[in-house]
């Protein structure tokens, strides 16, 4: 599934997407990194929301009520919401059209949560996010402790 962050296109393996919901105003928590924008209540379940644009250093999600979305996914046994500018489409890439970030010559991006790069038919490159490596474990632990205190 492709989406935009800070005017740039990214992708996420569809198998990692539980659902996409329209923007819900998160409740901010104190003393957490800025890209952890807060908590939402989605049908009775408390979900932590992360601004992926801010996390990847490509700006902040520009809140537009008709376009801004929250992609719900899991990391470990916790569900998270990932705030994105806009969800675009679901694409299918052949194995030949994808390269691991390291193999593509994009040295250093693996640690920032980009697992592979997909090449579209028109030659456009789409970084694919590896959610398991996108979040710093120390930040994640701090945020989860803040969530547990808030609940």
C-alpha positions as MATLAB code, in Angstrom:
seq = 'XXXXXXXXXXXXXXXXXXXXXXXXXXXXXXXXXXXXXXXXXXXXXXXXXXXXXXXXXXXXXXXXXXXXXXXXXXXXXXXXXXXXXXXXXXXXXXXXXXXXXXXXXXXXXXXXXXXXXXXXXXXXXXXXXXXXXXXXXXXXXXXXXXXXXXX';
ca = [
       0.000    0.000    0.000;
       1.422    3.395   -0.928;
       0.954    6.647    0.958;
       2.559   10.055    1.227;
       4.650   11.608    3.975;
       5.914   15.143    3.609;
       5.101   15.114   -0.098;
       7.048   11.907   -0.732;
       5.657    8.475   -1.566;
       6.353    5.464    0.637;
       4.970    1.963    0.864;
       4.085   -0.578    3.472;
       3.549   -4.301    2.863;
      -0.204   -4.851    2.780;
       0.147   -7.835    5.109;
       1.201   -5.363    7.852;
      -1.925   -3.207    7.462;
      -4.813   -4.127    9.764;
      -6.982   -1.190    8.674;
      -6.942    2.412    7.518;
      -9.082    4.956    9.314;
      -9.731    8.638    8.856;
      -7.928   11.068   11.148;
      -8.870   10.938   14.824;
      -7.442   13.696   17.049;
      -4.955   11.988   19.401;
      -4.656   12.771   23.100;
      -1.079   13.974   23.657;
       1.061   12.486   26.433;
       3.768   14.401   28.300;
       7.473   13.538   28.165;
       7.453   11.434   25.001;
       9.310   12.041   21.727;
       7.490   14.471   19.404;
       6.760   11.876   16.726;
       4.625    9.958   19.241;
       1.603   12.184   18.766;
      -0.597   10.519   21.357;
      -3.382    8.028   21.874;
      -6.668    7.397   20.100;
      -9.680    5.344   21.096;
     -10.639    3.154   18.146;
     -13.803    1.202   18.926;
     -12.839    0.860   22.581;
      -9.181   -0.001   21.957;
      -6.466    2.467   22.983;
      -3.940    2.822   20.155;
      -0.660    4.748   20.167;
      -0.231    7.061   17.168;
       3.096    7.907   15.523;
       3.695   10.642   12.944;
       5.881    8.798   10.426;
       6.861   11.995    8.582;
       8.265   13.433   11.790;
       9.958   10.147   12.681;
      11.705    9.970    9.300;
      12.633   13.660    9.344;
      10.579   14.644    6.287;
       8.396   17.213    8.069;
       5.110   16.680    9.840;
       1.883   15.252    8.546;
      -0.163   18.199    7.253;
      -3.565   17.619    8.796;
      -6.163   17.735    6.049;
      -9.500   16.365    7.262;
     -10.437   14.792    3.909;
      -7.052   13.140    3.273;
      -5.079   12.513    6.483;
      -5.292    8.870    7.549;
      -4.148    6.593   10.324;
      -2.786    3.216    9.231;
      -3.327    0.640   11.971;
      -0.635   -2.034   12.242;
       1.083   -4.173   14.859;
       4.616   -4.205   16.163;
       5.089   -7.187   18.406;
       1.935   -7.627   20.429;
       0.936   -3.929   20.371;
      -1.182   -2.107   17.831;
      -0.021    1.273   16.594;
      -1.512    3.929   14.386;
       0.747    5.562   11.831;
      -0.310    9.056   10.813;
       0.192    9.693    7.086;
      -0.680   12.575    4.756;
      -2.756   10.453    2.410;
      -3.185    6.812    1.410;
      -2.897    6.289   -2.353;
      -3.249    2.778   -3.679;
      -2.338   -0.852   -3.328;
       0.350   -1.911   -5.796;
       1.861   -5.275   -6.560;
       5.602   -5.495   -7.136;
       7.421   -8.428   -8.695;
      10.482   -9.685   -6.822;
      12.596   -8.312   -9.690;
      11.267   -4.812   -9.000;
      12.352   -4.835   -5.361;
      15.778   -4.564   -3.792;
      16.778   -4.686   -0.175;
      17.891   -1.255    0.990;
      21.449   -2.435    1.547;
      21.661   -4.103   -1.885;
      20.325   -1.010   -3.632;
      23.322    1.048   -2.576;
      21.226    3.097   -0.161;
      23.752    2.680    2.636;
      22.600    3.700    6.079;
      18.861    3.772    5.486;
      18.079    0.344    6.965;
      18.389    1.696   10.486;
      15.850    4.397    9.655;
      13.186    1.821    8.960;
      13.415    1.408    5.191;
      13.609   -2.295    4.428;
      13.520   -2.300    0.650;
      13.094   -0.117   -2.402;
      10.481   -0.874   -5.078;
      10.822    0.289   -8.662;
       7.535    1.195  -10.369;
       6.872    0.587  -14.068;
       7.654    4.258  -14.787;
      11.007    4.035  -12.971;
       9.849    5.812   -9.807;
      11.443    4.436   -6.642;
       9.231    3.817   -3.607;
      10.901    3.171   -0.235;
       9.092    0.384    1.645;
       8.958    0.772    5.406;
      10.101   -2.018    7.696;
       7.943   -1.324   10.774;
       9.923   -3.697   12.973;
      13.029   -1.529   12.522;
      11.402    1.880   12.087;
      11.112    2.672   15.775;
      14.011    3.034   18.156;
      13.517    0.443   20.917;
      14.486    2.862   23.726;
      11.943    5.436   22.490;
       9.329    2.738   22.088;
       9.863    1.540   25.652;
       9.618    5.105   27.017;
       6.397    5.653   25.090;
       4.860    2.357   26.217;
       5.681    3.187   29.846;
       3.958    6.574   29.405;
       0.925    4.865   27.871;
       0.706    2.387   30.740;
       0.850    5.255   33.252;
      -1.869    7.158   31.356;
      -4.286    4.226   31.172;
];
